[in-house]
Amino acid sequence: MRALIRNQNGFVVFVSMIMVMISLGFTVGYLHFVMGERILFMQRFAETRARYNAFTAISSEIGPLLKGPLFNTATDTTLDDGEIPEMIGGYRDVYGDLVENAETHRSQRHGRATGWSSYNSFANEPIEVEFTMEVNYKARGFEEFMYLTNEEAPGGGPWLGATVTFGDNEQLEGLVYSNDDITMSNYGCPEFINLMDGEEIVELSEVYTAGDFVYGPSCDDDVFAGVFEDSMPKIEWPPYEGQDQVRGQADYIYYGNSGINITDLTQKDSLIMTRLIFKGSQIQVLQWKYVIPPFVEPTPPASMVAFDKELKMYHPQYYKDTYGMGELFFRGELELQHYDFPPPSNPNMYVTNETLTVPEAVIWIEGGQVQLMTDTELDIRGRYTIATSGPVQYKMHHDSTKIAELNCNIWIMNDLLFADSDQSTGYVVAGSPNRLGLLSGGNIIVANTTANGARNGGGGANAHVKINAAMIAMNESFIIQYWQNSTQFYNFLGPTGGVMGDGRGVLPFRPHTGTNDIRGTVMIFGSVVQDKRGYLKRNNPGPYPITQGIGYEKDYHYDRNLRDFPPPEWPETKNSDGSSSLELSGIGEYIGE
């Protein structure tokens, strides 16, 4: 019995020791687990700090670095804390540079920064954690604006009125920007509309001005359906840097000034007109010489000499009064702009007659005007930018000592439609690969052609001029040729004797179209950027006090495909202080130890 008790006491001690060992194992395991979790927590905490340090570098260093006009630098910074510097860390290898997109040749800003922090291991040794972040920014391009104007003042033609206002029957969607005050009309309110898909808002309208919003008696900020803000940074104008880039990247260059020699007074200068005809994925290029009157030969009648010497822009015939009787004399120095210098009937007289078969191209016209049109059977299929240089000087034909200046305008002769667009409305289908950019060193003008609804819509059947393009008119406007019209009183001299038009719309001994020359509607799916606001209609009130008047209604829409890919070499924007308006286009990050 004693032996049994003695054995039981030994068993209890043995079991107790086992239990103590098990408990100790659990305790050590638990402590190890706790320490492991703590180390893991400290690791994650250090990673988070490193990440935030990288974010700090991106926001405080990269942002200002990339927005400036010049950048290429590296920065190291420690976020110092006297008590636990090893837990704070900092950032290093902060770097920003300018790279070029291989497809668009548009500049992109690339930034990189490494944030770091540290934590202690089991052995109480510091382990450093890195978090590297890379960002890409793209500069905002002019194609992103549905409407952008440098000055809310009229431009591009004769008899300009006062400040142009936003008024009744105007609907603008997408991104609207002005470097000037945006003034609402006293005769009705515009609509800045959101893009809708059924009842769902796809995109809010955005309206910004570097000036102020000036409201009319019936308009307040209720006219805005989306975002609107005043006192924004001015966008640099004119975009000479972007124009130079287009010129530098041009695939084809044609010269309209090769017949000009300003210094040789014995030479009679001649200009060259360029016509581009889109034929699907082909472009026919025609060039021919022309001369802007007054002429020296043949000698005009003596009664016309004074008229000729004053006239700055050409006249095709002697001007008559409304009934074709008598002679009218030009009153005042006024330059009228024209496209209608006809091509030669003899094909051997063309300076250039060639066809380009290219799916993508930048075409630059140096020192001359260009007419754009599509073939009657084929529309635009491809990606093209058409650009002209700034004004060119030439010696006037009747007097070589007199120097005149020609605006290198782009003239729209008929519909400019993509092959996959809706042919009746001009609607650009989503995802269309086709692009057209028109960059004019002068104006972009809807010409007074039969295809564009000349002579009051051709007898009642008003035209719809459909344009699929991103457009920039650097000097001065996107405008219609209202000074060439067929009205009774405003085709040449107005009732007060002022120069109202050029007489080209009403030839002698042909009937006028009364007080109307309503040509239809200009329907745009694209982008309109201009120095000043061009008129699309002249009517009452104003210097053309007639009803219905001269010109077109507006139907403007933004082509959202432009945001995915601009026309070739299309200019980007800069702010007037030299900084860039940037948009985040990509972000990447990774952690390392």
C-alpha positions in Angstrom: 0.0 0.0 0.0 2.8 2.4 0.8 4.5 1.5 -2.4 1.3 2.4 -4.3 1.0 5.8 -2.6 4.7 6.4 -3.2 4.3 5.6 -6.9 1.2 7.9 -7.1 3.2 10.8 -5.6 5.9 10.4 -8.3 3.3 10.2 -11.0 1.7 13.5 -9.8 5.1 15.2 -9.9 5.7 13.9 -13.3 2.3 15.0 -14.6 2.8 18.4 -13.0 6.1 18.8 -14.7 4.6 17.9 -18.1 1.8 20.4 -17.5 4.3 23.1 -16.6 6.2 22.3 -19.8 3.1 22.4 -21.9 2.0 25.7 -20.3 5.5 27.1 -20.8 5.3 25.9 -24.5 2.0 27.7 -24.9 3.3 30.7 -23.2 6.5 30.8 -25.3 4.5 30.1 -28.4 2.0 32.8 -27.5 4.8 35.2 -26.8 6.5 34.2 -30.1 3.2 34.8 -31.9 2.7 38.1 -30.2 6.2 39.2 -31.0 5.7 37.9 -34.6 2.5 39.8 -34.9 4.1 42.9 -33.4 7.0 42.6 -35.9 4.5 42.1 -38.7 2.5 45.1 -37.5 5.6 47.2 -37.3 6.5 46.0 -40.8 3.1 46.9 -42.2 3.3 50.2 -40.3 6.7 50.9 -41.8 5.3 50.1 -45.3 2.5 52.4 -44.7 4.8 55.2 -43.6 7.0 54.5 -46.6 4.0 54.7 -48.8 2.8 58.0 -47.3 6.4 59.3 -47.6 6.3 58.5 -51.3 2.9 60.2 -51.6 4.3 63.2 -49.8 7.1 63.4 -52.3 4.8 63.1 -55.3 2.5 65.8 -54.0 5.0 68.3 -52.5 7.9 67.8 -54.9 6.8 66.2 -58.1 3.6 68.3 -58.6 5.3 71.7 -58.6 8.3 70.2 -60.4 6.3 68.8 -63.3 4.0 71.8 -63.7 6.9 74.3 -64.2 8.3 75.1 -67.6 11.7 73.5 -66.8 12.4 70.4 -64.7 15.0 67.7 -64.4 16.2 67.3 -60.9 16.6 64.8 -58.1 15.8 65.3 -54.4 16.6 63.6 -51.1 14.7 64.5 -48.0 14.4 63.0 -44.5 11.2 63.6 -42.5 13.0 64.1 -39.2 11.7 63.3 -35.7 14.1 63.5 -32.8 12.7 60.7 -30.7 12.0 58.0 -33.3 13.7 58.9 -36.6 14.0 55.2 -37.5 10.2 55.0 -37.5 9.6 58.0 -39.6 11.9 57.7 -42.5 11.6 60.0 -45.5 11.8 60.1 -49.2 14.6 60.0 -51.8 15.3 59.7 -55.5 12.6 62.2 -56.3 12.9 62.7 -60.0 10.8 64.3 -62.7 11.5 64.4 -66.4 9.9 65.3 -69.7 9.3 62.4 -72.1 7.6 62.3 -75.5 4.7 60.0 -76.4 6.0 57.9 -79.3 2.6 57.9 -81.0 1.4 61.5 -80.5 4.8 63.2 -80.1 3.0 65.1 -77.3 5.0 65.8 -74.1 4.3 63.8 -71.0 5.5 64.4 -67.5 7.0 61.4 -65.7 7.7 61.5 -62.0 9.2 59.0 -59.6 9.8 59.0 -55.8 10.9 56.4 -53.2 9.6 56.7 -49.7 11.3 54.8 -47.0 10.9 53.9 -43.3 12.2 51.2 -41.0 11.3 48.8 -38.2 13.3 46.6 -35.8 13.7 42.9 -36.2 13.7 40.2 -33.5 17.4 40.9 -33.0 16.5 44.6 -32.6 18.3 45.4 -35.9 16.7 48.0 -38.2 15.1 46.8 -41.4 14.4 49.4 -44.0 11.3 49.3 -46.2 11.0 51.1 -49.5 7.9 52.1 -51.4 8.5 53.5 -54.9 5.8 55.3 -56.8 5.8 56.4 -60.4 3.2 58.8 -62.0 2.6 59.9 -65.5 0.9 63.2 -66.3 -0.2 64.4 -69.7 -0.6 68.0 -70.6 -4.2 69.0 -71.5 -4.5 69.4 -75.3 -6.7 71.9 -77.1 -8.7 69.0 -78.5 -10.3 68.5 -75.0 -12.2 71.8 -75.3 -15.5 71.9 -77.0 -15.2 75.7 -77.0 -12.3 77.9 -76.1 -12.0 81.6 -76.9 -9.2 84.0 -76.0 -11.3 87.2 -76.3 -15.1 87.4 -76.1 -15.0 90.0 -78.8 -16.0 89.7 -82.5 -13.3 89.1 -85.1 -12.6 87.8 -88.5 -14.5 90.1 -90.8 -15.8 93.7 -91.5 -18.3 95.7 -89.5 -17.7 94.1 -86.2 -20.1 94.8 -83.3 -19.5 95.0 -79.6 -18.8 92.2 -77.2 -20.3 88.9 -78.2 -22.7 87.4 -75.7 -24.0 84.0 -74.9 -27.7 84.0 -75.7 -30.9 82.3 -76.7 -30.7 79.2 -78.9 -27.1 78.5 -77.9 -26.4 75.1 -76.4 -22.8 74.2 -75.4 -21.8 70.8 -74.1 -18.5 69.4 -72.8 -15.6 71.6 -71.7 -16.1 75.4 -72.2 -13.2 77.8 -71.4 -12.7 81.5 -71.9 -9.7 83.8 -71.1 -12.3 86.6 -71.0 -15.5 87.5 -69.2 -18.4 85.2 -70.2 -21.4 87.6 -70.7 -25.0 86.5 -70.9 -27.3 88.1 -73.4 -30.1 90.5 -72.5 -32.3 88.7 -75.1 -32.3 85.1 -73.7 -30.1 82.6 -71.9 -27.7 80.0 -73.2 -27.7 76.4 -72.1 -24.6 74.7 -70.9 -25.8 71.1 -71.0 -24.7 67.8 -69.5 -24.2 64.8 -71.8 -27.0 62.4 -71.2 -27.6 58.7 -71.9 -31.4 58.4 -71.5 -31.9 59.8 -68.0 -28.4 59.1 -66.9 -25.8 61.9 -66.9 -22.7 60.6 -68.7 -20.7 63.7 -68.3 -21.2 67.0 -66.5 -20.7 70.2 -68.5 -17.8 72.3 -67.3 -17.6 76.1 -67.8 -14.5 78.0 -66.8 -13.4 81.6 -67.3 -10.3 83.5 -66.4 -12.5 86.5 -66.0 -16.0 86.8 -64.5 -19.5 85.6 -65.3 -21.6 88.6 -66.3 -25.3 87.7 -66.0 -28.1 89.3 -67.9 -31.5 90.4 -66.6 -33.0 87.0 -67.0 -29.9 84.8 -66.6 -28.2 83.7 -63.4 -26.0 80.8 -62.5 -29.0 78.5 -63.1 -27.8 78.4 -66.7 -25.1 76.0 -65.7 -26.0 72.4 -65.5 -22.6 71.2 -64.2 -19.4 72.6 -62.9 -18.6 76.3 -63.4 -15.8 78.5 -62.0 -14.4 82.0 -62.6 -10.9 83.5 -62.0 -9.2 80.5 -63.6 -5.6 80.7 -64.9 -5.4 82.2 -68.4 -4.4 79.8 -71.1 -1.4 81.0 -73.1 -2.4 82.5 -76.4 -1.6 82.3 -79.2 -0.1 78.8 -79.1 3.0 79.6 -81.1 4.9 76.7 -79.5 2.3 74.2 -80.6 2.2 75.7 -84.1 6.0 75.4 -84.4 5.8 71.7 -83.3 3.2 71.0 -86.0 5.5 72.7 -88.6 8.5 70.8 -87.3 6.6 67.4 -87.5 5.0 68.1 -90.9 5.0 65.2 -93.4 4.3 67.4 -96.4 5.0 71.1 -96.9 3.5 73.1 -99.7 4.4 76.8 -100.3 1.9 79.5 -101.1 4.6 82.3 -101.1 7.1 81.0 -103.6 6.1 83.7 -106.0 6.8 86.5 -103.6 9.9 88.6 -103.4 9.4 91.6 -101.2 12.8 93.2 -102.0 12.7 93.0 -105.8 10.5 95.9 -106.9 10.8 94.8 -110.5 9.0 91.5 -109.9 5.2 91.3 -109.8 4.3 89.1 -106.9 1.8 86.3 -107.3 0.3 84.1 -104.6 -0.5 80.4 -104.7 -3.8 78.9 -103.7 -3.8 75.3 -102.3 -6.8 73.0 -102.6 -7.0 69.7 -100.7 -9.7 67.3 -101.8 -10.3 64.4 -99.4 -11.1 61.1 -101.2 -11.4 58.4 -98.6 -7.8 57.6 -97.5 -6.4 59.7 -100.3 -5.9 63.5 -100.6 -5.6 65.3 -103.9 -3.4 68.4 -103.7 -3.9 71.1 -106.3 -2.0 74.5 -106.4 -2.3 77.4 -108.8 -1.1 81.0 -109.0 -3.4 84.0 -108.6 -3.1 87.7 -108.2 -5.0 90.0 -105.9 -6.2 93.1 -107.7 -6.0 96.0 -108.3 -4.3 95.1 -111.6 -2.0 97.2 -113.8 -2.8 95.3 -116.9 -5.2 95.4 -118.5 -5.7 99.1 -117.7 -9.1 99.7 -116.2 -11.3 102.6 -117.3 -10.2 105.9 -116.0 -13.3 106.2 -113.8 -12.2 103.0 -112.0 -8.6 104.0 -111.3 -9.4 105.7 -107.9 -11.5 102.7 -107.0 -8.7 100.3 -107.9 -6.0 102.1 -105.9 -8.1 102.1 -102.8 -9.3 98.5 -103.0 -7.1 96.2 -100.8 -8.8 92.9 -101.7 -9.8 91.9 -105.2 -12.9 92.6 -107.2 -14.0 90.3 -110.1 -16.2 92.8 -112.0 -17.2 96.4 -111.9 -19.7 96.9 -109.1 -23.1 98.2 -109.9 -26.0 99.4 -107.8 -29.0 97.2 -106.9 -30.4 97.4 -110.5 -27.1 97.0 -112.3 -26.8 100.7 -113.1 -23.9 103.1 -112.5 -20.7 102.6 -110.8 -20.0 102.2 -107.1 -16.8 103.4 -105.5 -15.1 101.8 -102.6 -15.3 104.0 -99.5 -12.6 103.5 -96.9 -9.7 101.2 -96.4 -11.1 97.7 -95.7 -9.6 94.4 -96.4 -12.0 91.7 -97.4 -11.0 88.0 -97.4 -11.7 85.7 -100.3 -11.3 82.1 -101.4 -12.7 82.3 -105.0 -9.7 82.6 -107.2 -10.7 79.8 -109.6 -8.3 77.1 -110.7 -6.9 77.2 -114.2 -8.9 75.5 -117.0 -5.6 74.3 -118.4 -4.3 71.5 -116.2 -0.7 72.2 -117.3 -0.9 75.5 -115.4 -1.1 73.8 -112.0 1.9 74.4 -109.8 1.1 71.1 -108.0 -1.2 68.3 -109.0 -0.6 65.1 -107.0 -2.4 62.6 -104.9 -1.3 61.4 -101.4 -2.3 57.9 -100.3 -1.6 58.0 -96.6 -3.7 56.9 -93.6 -2.1 59.6 -91.4 -0.3 62.9 -92.2 0.5 66.4 -91.1 0.2 68.8 -94.1 1.6 72.3 -93.7 0.9 75.2 -96.1 3.5 77.9 -95.8 2.5 81.5 -96.7 -0.8 80.8 -98.4 -4.5 80.0 -98.1 -6.0 76.6 -98.4 -9.4 75.3 -99.5 -10.7 72.1 -98.0 -13.3 69.9 -99.5 -14.4 66.3 -99.8 -15.1 64.4 -103.0 -18.7 64.1 -103.9 -18.6 60.3 -103.4 -16.0 59.9 -100.7 -15.5 61.2 -97.2 -12.5 61.4 -94.9 -10.9 58.1 -93.8 -7.7 58.5 -91.8 -6.0 60.9 -89.3 -4.9 64.2 -90.7 -3.8 67.7 -89.5 -4.0 70.6 -91.9 -2.1 73.7 -90.8 -1.2 77.1 -92.2 1.4 79.6 -91.2 0.9 83.1 -90.0 0.1 86.1 -92.3 2.3 86.7 -95.3 3.3 90.0 -96.8 3.3 90.6 -100.6 3.8 93.6 -103.0 0.5 94.8 -104.4 0.2 94.1 -108.1 -0.7 97.7 -109.2 2.1 99.3 -107.1 5.1 97.3 -106.0 6.0 99.9 -103.4 2.8 99.1 -101.5 3.0 96.1 -99.1 -0.2 94.3 -98.2 -0.7 91.4 -95.8 -2.6 88.2 -96.5 -4.1 86.0 -93.8 -3.4 82.4 -94.4 -7.0 81.2 -94.0 -8.5 77.8 -94.1 -11.6 77.8 -96.2 -14.3 75.1 -95.7 -15.8 74.5 -99.2 -18.3 71.8 -98.4 -19.1 69.1 -95.7 -16.0 67.6 -94.0 -17.3 64.3 -92.8 -15.7 61.1 -91.7 -16.6 58.0 -93.7 -18.2 56.4 -90.7 -20.2 59.4 -89.5 -23.9 59.9 -89.8 -24.2 61.5 -93.2 -27.4 63.5 -92.4 -26.4 64.9 -89.0 -22.6 64.7 -88.9 -22.7 62.6 -85.7 -19.4 61.0 -85.0 -19.7 57.4 -83.9 -18.1 56.3 -80.7 -14.7 54.7 -81.2 -14.2 56.2 -84.7 -10.5 56.0 -85.7 -10.8 59.0 -88.0 -9.5 62.4 -86.9 -9.2 65.8 -88.6 -7.4 68.8 -87.1 -7.5 72.3 -88.7 -4.9 74.7 -87.4 -5.1 78.0 -89.1 -2.5 80.8 -88.7 -5.4 83.0 -89.9 -9.1 82.4 -89.8 -11.2 79.2 -90.5 -14.0 80.4 -92.7 -17.1 78.6 -94.0 -17.0 79.8 -97.6 -20.0 81.2 -99.4 -20.3 78.2 -101.8 -23.4 76.6 -103.4 -22.6 73.5 -101.4 -22.7 75.6 -98.2 -26.1 77.1 -99.0 -25.1 80.3 -100.9 -27.8 82.6 -102.2 -30.3 82.1 -99.4 -29.9 78.3 -99.3 -30.0 78.0 -103.1 -33.6 79.1 -103.4 -35.1 77.8 -100.2 -33.4 74.5 -99.7 -31.1 75.5 -96.8 -27.9 73.5 -96.4 -26.5 71.9 -93.4 -22.7 72.4 -93.3 -21.4 69.4 -91.4 -17.9 69.5 -89.9 -16.1 66.7 -88.2 -12.9 68.4 -86.9 -10.9 69.9 -84.1 -10.3 73.5 -85.1 -7.9 76.3 -83.9 -8.1 79.7 -85.5 -5.1 81.6 -84.2 -5.8 84.9 -86.0 -8.7 85.4 -85.5 -11.9 83.4 -85.7 -14.0 80.5 -86.9 -16.5 82.5 -89.0 -18.7 82.5 -92.0 -18.2 84.6 -95.1 -21.0 87.0 -94.4 -19.4 89.9 -96.3 -20.1 87.9 -99.4 -23.9 87.8 -99.6 -26.9 88.1 -101.9 -29.1 90.5 -99.9 -30.6 93.6 -101.4 -28.7 96.2 -99.4 -25.7 94.6 -97.8 -23.9 92.9 -100.7 -21.6 95.9 -101.1 -22.5 99.3 -99.7 -24.9 99.7 -96.8 -27.6 102.3 -96.6 -25.2 104.7 -94.9 -22.5 104.3 -97.5 -20.3 102.0 -95.3 -18.7 98.9 -96.8 -20.9 96.0 -95.8 -19.9 93.4 -98.4 -17.9 92.7 -101.5 -20.6 92.2 -104.1 -19.6 88.7 -104.9 -22.9 87.3 -103.8 -24.9 89.3 -106.3 -23.5 89.6 -109.8 -24.6 92.5 -112.0 -28.0 92.1 -113.6 -29.0 89.2 -111.4 -31.7 89.3 -108.8 -30.9 89.7 -105.2 -32.5 87.6 -102.4 -34.2 90.5 -100.6 -33.3 90.9 -96.9 -32.4 87.2 -96.4 -29.4 85.1 -97.1 -30.1 82.3 -94.7 -27.9 79.5 -95.6 -28.9 76.7 -93.2 -27.1 75.3 -90.1 -23.5 74.8 -89.2 -23.4 71.4 -87.6 -20.1 70.6 -85.7 -19.1 67.4 -84.0 -15.6 68.4 -82.8 -13.9 71.3 -81.1 -13.8 75.0 -81.7 -10.8 77.1 -80.4 -10.3 80.7 -81.6 -8.7 84.0 -80.7 -12.0 85.9 -81.0 -15.6 84.9 -81.5 -16.6 84.7 -85.2 -20.1 85.5 -86.4 -22.2 82.8 -87.9 -25.1 85.2 -88.5 -25.5 88.9 -89.0 -29.0 90.3 -88.4 -31.0 92.8 -86.3 -29.8 94.4 -84.0 -26.4 95.4 -85.2 -24.8 97.0 -88.3 -26.7 94.6 -90.5 -30.3 95.4 -89.2 -32.2 92.9 -91.4 -34.4 90.0 -90.5 -33.9 87.1 -90.9 -30.4 88.2 -91.9 -27.3 86.6 -93.3 -25.8 83.3 -92.2 -26.5 80.1 -90.3 -27.9 78.6 -87.1 -25.6 76.7 -84.8 -25.6 73.1 -83.9 -22.3 72.4 -82.0 -21.4 69.1 -80.3 -18.2 67.7 -78.8 -16.5 64.7 -80.3 -15.5 62.7 -77.3 -13.3 60.5 -79.4 -10.8 63.4 -79.4 -10.0 62.7 -75.7 -8.8 59.2 -76.5 -6.6 60.3 -79.3 -6.0 63.8 -80.8 -5.3 64.7 -84.4 -1.6 64.1 -85.3 0.7 66.6 -83.5 -2.2 68.6 -82.1 -1.0 71.3 -79.8 -1.1 71.1 -76.0 -2.1 73.9 -73.7 0.1 76.0 -71.4 -1.0 78.5 -68.8 0.0 82.1 -69.3 2.5 81.9 -66.4 4.4 79.2 -68.2 3.0 76.3 -66.2 1.1 73.4 -67.6 -2.3 72.1 -66.8 -1.7 68.4 -66.2 -4.0 65.4 -66.0 -3.0 62.1 -64.3 -2.7 59.5 -67.0 -1.0 56.6 -65.2 0.2 55.5 -61.8 2.3 52.5 -60.6 3.8 51.5 -57.2 5.8 48.7 -55.6 7.2 47.8 -52.2 10.7 46.5 -51.5 13.1 45.9 -48.6 
